[in-house]
Amino acid sequence: MEQVMNRRQFLQNSSVAAAVTASLTASSQGSAQEGSAAPVRIGVVGLGPRGRWHIRNLLEYQKGVTVPAVCDYQTDRAALTVDLVKKLKGYAPETYTRGDKDYLRMLERNDLDGIIVATDVYTLGKISIACLKAGKHVGIEIAGCHTIEECHGLVEEYERSRRQCMLLENCCYGDDNMTVVNMLKQGLFGEPYFSVGSYVHDCRDLFFDAQGKITWRGELWRDAYGSSYPQHGLGSACKWLAINDGDRMEYCQAMMTTPLEAHAWAVKRFGPDSAAARVNFKTGDFVTTLISTAKGRNIRIDYSLSNTRPYSRYYLLQGMNGCWDSLTGIHLRGNEPSQGEAWAPLAQYKPKYQHRYWRKDGELARQSGGHEGIDFFCIYDFVQMVRSGKTPWIDAYDAASWSSLIHCTRLSLDRAGARVEMPDFTGGRWKDPEWRKAQQV
């Protein structure tokens, strides 16, 4: 089995790990109570469509939030952001636009409680680590850390700085996904042992700009073969199977098809003699990853950004007492309405088992937009993390372990689908299913 270097193994079963855990727990006790509207001051790095959407969400739908400063090396994006904040709140945030490292100057400010990092995938990790080093809480957009070194660095800086870190994995906050979380807690599925997650989204029109110049998404599909954007599919599966909370991902194996569709699209869109048509995409049109856990559970992750099909995000959870398949429905042994061999819609269980987030604020979340409301709850948890100092549901350990699949699947593909051992970023603390109990939503 190919092994991944784990430079944090010295923490396992050591007094250092116990001390870090105790210190982080103590530091999570903020002066403000959860749910209060104590002022929160957020800076944003990366002002493309995603970054600007976060700002709108923060200012329109989250209580007591201001955005004093924003950063992007593209001045036109900064100008759009200033206009947006003026329109929503009547003030202009200070802008940092002096090149791609000007976020370091912004991090010197003492009037920022937390930072959202919404840049391209190649810089998310290093900027988030810099935020922690500067003493700021941070929310890191998907796909989190791009290299295995960044994964280790994020956790190490999180433990050193005692600042909080949240991976902004919005798909974990879906109404169905959180209903299943709630049903699992109440034992309806019995012992879970298999899960499927996916992110299948035709993004080929985002691989190039209107002039045919390749974008960061195109570069990702060209260079970062493997499961290079795994968290949308992986996050819920990890929460359902208690990954880092009594179990951990132990090794993975990846396979992918031959790259065809991205090139065909580029030829059709820009012509056979264009620069876009000469791009050699390395990522196959469909990537499938199998993960085995320490307890012998399995996860399957399907991923594509180039399939000719409508947007698809499908999930499955199998337990000893039943199954939920987002494509077909739910079946639970001995429970109405899924009696016999029939599938029932999950909606029939929601009057009793819908998660409290959606039960209380589901209508507001859907009104806010943002992927049918999931962004609302994701950013709500981020704001509460910054406001209270409490460790979030999706923390630095999740960010690192979920992001490590990017590196590990590439190693697997380089070795014709060989098994690759996955690192443990918790220092062995995953063995205690209660060690993060206070973080559960």
Secondary structure, DSSP 8 states (H G I E B T S, - for coil): -B----TTGGGTTSHHHHHHHHHHHHHT--SS-TT----EEEEEE--SHHHHHHHHHHHHHSTTEEEEEEE-S-HHHHHHHHHHHHHHHS---EEE-SSTTTHHHHTT-SS-SEEEE-S-TTTHHHHHHHHHHTT-EEEE-TT--SSHHHHHHHHHHHHHH---EEE--GGGG-HHHHHHHHHHHTTTT-SEEEEEEEEE---GGGSB-TTS-B-HHHHHHHH--SSSS-HHHHHHHHHHTTBTTTB-EEEEEEEE----HHHHHHHHHH-TTSTGGG----S-S-EEEEEEETTS-EEEEEEESS-SSS-B---EEEETTEEEETTTEEEETT-TTS-TT--B-GGGGHHHH--HHHHHHHHHHHHH-TTTTHHHHHHHHHHHHHHH----SS-HHHHHHHHHHHHHHHHHHHTTT--EE---SSTTGGG-TTTTGGG--
